[in-house]
């Protein structure tokens, strides 16, 4: 799993580098197109040559803009996932050795989206909430145990 994390980090770094290069090329194409237009107006190149070159520049620029938007979406998604994992692991570390369910822990569990629907009664609602809480934290502790064994993160 550590290799997977390193691989994802390398992919993210590569995506950021590619995005930066693409953005620079887009700016360069804008400058080239302006210069090309000026050369056409001044008569240095023919209208046919201008049309051919400008079409090539515009096509390249469109492809690069699409690539930049895709890379930006990928980078944003990867950074969000990383932030989510970091937040999750901080909570796992925080509650690694709990001995009792406190109101603070119940409040923290709501960050995971644990909510009870109180259709029947308050007692039923509390039972549902506690059952969901136990399920979540049993999963967290299982994950914690696996992470401790695999990565020695604690």
C-alpha positions, 0 to 999 in steps of 0.5 A: 500500500505504501508503494500505491501511495508513492505512485499516487503522489508521483502521478499527482506531481506529474499531473501538476507539472504537465498542467503548468507546462500546458498553461505556459504553452497556451500563453505562448500560443497566444503570443505566437498568434498575435505575432502571426496576425501582425506578420499577416497584416504587415504582409510578411506572410500570405493569407493562406499561410496565416490561415493554416498556421492559425488553425494549427495554433487554435487546434493545439490551444483547444486540446491544451485547454481541455487537457488543463481542465481534466488535469485540474479536475484530477488534481483537485480530486486527488488533493481532496481525497488526501485531505479526507484520508488525513482527517480520517486518520486524525480521528482514528488516532484520537479515538484509538484507545477509547473506553467509553462513549462520551457526548464528545465522541457522539458529536464527533461521530456526526462528522461521519454522517451518522444520524438516527431517524427518530420516527418511533421514540427517543429510546428507539432513536438512541438505540439506532444512534448507538448501534450506528456509532458502534458499527462505525467505530468497529470499522475504524478500529479494524482499520486502525489495527490494520494500519498499525500492523502495515504502516506502524503509523501510531 
